[in-house]
């Protein structure tokens, strides 16, 4: 990757300074801005401040006690090209929810397993949609980057091309933010987050703990908020957001299949046939009906106190069942089954005819 990286700033003047990180640079010949102090932020429950450079500061600023300052004047800066497309509207209100789909987690883990040798973590772009009450992350892609103790470089051209390709398939998906593997927020995360702030106001930062430090994969989402004195070096506070999981019906099938591998000794399981899936669904419906009947009997006998919410739900469920004569229902069901079997037979017959024709043509 030919992305130029900015070298670290001058050594700090205080005995215990915060580490100085280099800003993210685009793979072009545009001079990058001078590095300014950036303080690593750990993600506690209430959000931990991490200092970042003020975009308006063009020269070295006199540091306050306990802070470090850059010693070199920044050259003229040309803004990096922004990825096309709409962005998140407005700042995050309180209680904003991030809804993740299973394909996001699978893609992040796959990118981490396929990372380059020596890479400590992987990063990528989050895509999805926005409504009034939540942000729904439905897609993502990894972005190549190089990261060391004193510099970080991100391939912005790759991110731009990938987003253009995704727009052709899903034009309604917006850039929502970025993800990174790991359980902590580093000083480099502040710089990468600053780049994504050009693509979407208040981008989301998603962290996925692929190291399983606490025996589970910790998944957290943050949004940044500027803090500090206007006109001086500003800081960034990462505030945690509520993370929920959502899925489509097609994704639920894959998730259920993956969950079955937990009970397999070799972590491998085959696909179920259509008849097995119908049988499993029927068994789950029967178990649910048995639970409902047992609850109704317990309420009538006085063993369990009645719950009005459950009663309204059961009434709505019963009203949704169409009233039909049992004989008519059986006739309709058998007719539909016969139609399904006929379509299946014709499809198999057509497939056999096509395969036979290919064999005869090759003779």
N, C-alpha and C positions, 0 to 999 in steps of 0.2 A: 504494500500500500504506500503510495507516494505522498502521503499527507505530511506536510512540514510540521514540525513541533516546535514550540517556543521554549527556549531554555529558561531555567529558573532565575529568579531575581537575586539581588544582592543579599549577602548574609545578614540576618537580623541583628539588631543592636542590643536586644534584651537577652538575659540568660536563658529564659524559657519561652521562646516565641512560638507562635502558631506556624505550622508548615506553610510555605508559600508555593502555590500550585500554578502551573502554566495554563493559560486559556486554551480552549479548543480552537483549532485552526482549520480552515477549509483548504482542500487540495488545490489551491491556486497560488499565484504569485503575489497576492494582496498581503501587505505587511500586517502582522497580527498586533493587537494592542499590548501595551506593556503590562506585565503581570502585577496584580495587586493582591494584598493579603487575603487569604481564604482560610477559614478555620473549619476543620472537620466537625461534622455534626453527627452525634449518635442519636438514634430515633427513640427517645423516651415517650412515655404515654402522652405528655402534654406538648411535645414538640421541643426540639433542642436547637438553639440558634447556631448558625454557622455563617461566618462573615464572608461576603463576596464583594467584588469590586463594583463601584458605582460607575455606570456607563458614562456619566458626564465628566468623570475625572480624567484629564488629559495629561497631567503631570504628577510628580510625586507629591504626596500630601504629608504634612507633619503629623506624626503618629502621636496618639494619646498615650498616657502611661500604660504599659503592659501590652502595647500593640506594636506591630512592625510596619514599615512603610517601604514602598518601592523607591529606588534611588535614581531611576533613569526616566527621561522624558519619553512619552509614547510617540511614535511616528504617526503621520496622518493615516487614519483608518478608513477603509472602505467597507461598508456593511457587507457581510457574507450573503450570498444569494439565498433568499427564503424559498422554502418549498411551496409550490402553489397549492391553493385550496383554502377553504374557509377554516376558521379556528373556533376555539371555545368562546362562547359569548360571555363577556363580563367576568368579574371575580367570583370565586367560589363562595356561596352563602354557607351559613352554618348548617350542619347536618347533611351535606351533600354525600351521596352514596355512590360508590364505584361498584359496578356489577361486572364480574368476570365470567367469561365462558370457558368451558374446559379446554377448548382448542388453544387458548392462550397459554395455559400452564403446560400443556403437552409440547407446544412449540418452544417455549423457553427452556424446558428440560432437555429437549432434543438439541437445541443450539448449544447448551452447556456441555452435553456429552460429546458433541462434534467440534468443540473449540480447538484452537491451535495449541500446539504443545508449548507449555510454559505460560499460557494465559490464565490469569487468576479468576477472571470473571468475563461474562459476555453482556453486551448491552443491545438494545433494539428499540424500535419505534412502536408505539401502541396506536391502533386505529379503532374507530368505533363511532358511535352516535351519542348525541346529547339531548336530553329533555329537561323539563323544568325541575325535576327532583333527583335525577341520577345521571351518571355517565356510564354507558354500556360499552365495554371493551370487547369487540367481536373478532379482532384480527391483530396480527403483529408480524414483524419481520426483524431479524437480527441485522446489526450494522457493524461492519469490521472496525476495529480500533486497536491502537497500541497504547499501553499504559505502563508506566514505570513509577518509581518513587517521586520523581521531580517533574514529570511531563505526561501529557496525554494528547493523543491525536486521533481524530475521528474522520472517517471517510464520508464527507458530506455529499459528494457526487453520487456515491452508491445509494445513500439514503434518498436522494432526490429521484434517481432513476427507479428505484423500487416503489416509491410512492406513486409515480406516474403509471407504472404497470398495474398497481392495485386499483387505481382510479378507473382503469378501463374495465375491470371486472366488477368492482363495487364503487360506483361513483358517489354514493351517499356516505361513505366512511371518511371521517375527518382524522387529522392528527390530534390525538388526545394527550400525548406525552411520551414517556420512554420508560423502559424497564432495565433492571440490572440484577444480576445474581449476587447473592451475598446477604448477610444479616445486618449490615451496618451502612451508614452514609459516610463517605469519605470526602476529602477536600476536592478530589477530582469530580465527584458527583455534583458539586456546586457549579463547576465550570461547564459540565455537560448539560446540566439543567438550564444554565444561562443561554446556551445555544438553542435549546428547544423552546425557550421563552420567546424566541423570534418567530417560531412557527405557530405557536398557540398561546394566547394569554393564559397565565396560570396553568401550565402543563402538569399532568399527573406524573409522579415518580413512583413506580412500582418496584418493590424489592421482593425477591424470591430466594429464600434461604435453601440453596441446593446442597449445602454441606450438612444439613439436618443436625444442627448443634444440639437442639433440645429433643432429639428423637422424632421430630416432625418437621414438615416443610412450612416454615413460617412465611406468610404472605401478608405484606403490609403496603399501604398506599399513602402517599403524602402529597401535599400541595405546599408551595413556598409562599412566604409572605415577607416583604421587605421590612426591615426595622433599622432604626438608627436616627441620626440627626441629618436633616436635609442639607445637601451641599457638602457633606463629609462622606467618608467611607461607610457604605451601607452594609448591613448584615442581612442574612437570609435565615428565616426560621421555618423549618419543615414541620408542618402540622399534620398529624395522622388523620386519615379519612376512614369512614366505615366501608368495609369490603364485604360484599355479598356475592353469591355464585348463582348464575343463571344459565340455562341451557335450552336449546331447541329440542324437539322430539327426536330428531335424528342424532343429536349429540348424546341424548340420554341412552340410546342403544349402545353406543360405544363405551360410555362410562360404566354401564352395567356389566358389559363384557370385560372391561379392565378390572372391575372389582372382583370378578370371579377368579382372577388369577391369584388373588391373595390366599385362596384355599387350595391352590394347586401346588404340589411339591416342587415341580420344576418351573413354576411360574408361566406355564404355557397352557393355553386352552383353545379348543377349536370352536368354530362358528356353529351355532345351533341351526337346525333345519326349521322350515316354516311351521311344521306340525309341532315341533318342540316348543317354539315360541308361543304358539296358540295355547298349548297345554299349560305352559308356565303362567301366561296371562290369566287363563281361566282359574288356575289354582290360587293366584293372588286375589282375584275377585271373590272367590269362595271364602277365603280367609277373612277378607274385609267384611263380607256379609255376615259371617259368623260372629265377628267382633261387634257389629252393630246390633245384631239380634240379642247377644248376651247383655249388652249395655241396656237395651230396651227392657229386657226381662228384669234386670237388677233394679232399674228405676221403678217398674211397676210393683215389684215385691218390697220396695222400700230399703233395699240394701245400699243403694247409691242415691244421693240427692240429685234432683233433676237440674239440668243446666239449660237455660233458655237459649243460649247461643247454639249449642249442639242440636236442640230441638228444631230451631229455625233452619239449620243446615239440612237436617234429615227431611224436614217437610219440603224444602226446595228440591232435594234429591228425588223424593218420591213423586213430586209433581212433574218432574222432567221425564219420567217413564211414560211412554205412550200407552193409552188404554186400548188394548186389542184382545180379541177373542183368542184363547190358547190355540184352537184348531187353525185359525187363520195365520197366527204367528208361525206355527209349525210348517204350514204349507209354504209360506213366504220364505222361511229359512231353507227348506229343502230345495225350493226353486233357485234361490241364490247360490246354494252349494253346487247344484247341477250346472248352472251357468259358469261358475268358477272352474269346475272340473273340465267342462268343454273347452274353455279358453286355454287352460293349461295343456290339454291334450293337443289342441291345434298348434300351440306354440312349440311343443316338443316335436310334433310331426313336421312342422316347417323347418325347424333346426336340423332334423335328420335329413330332410330332402336337400337342404343347402350343403350339408357336409358330404352327402353322397354325390351331389353334382360336382363339388370340388374334386373329389377323388376321380370321377370319370373324366374331367377335363385334364387332369394331370397324367392320365394314361397315354 
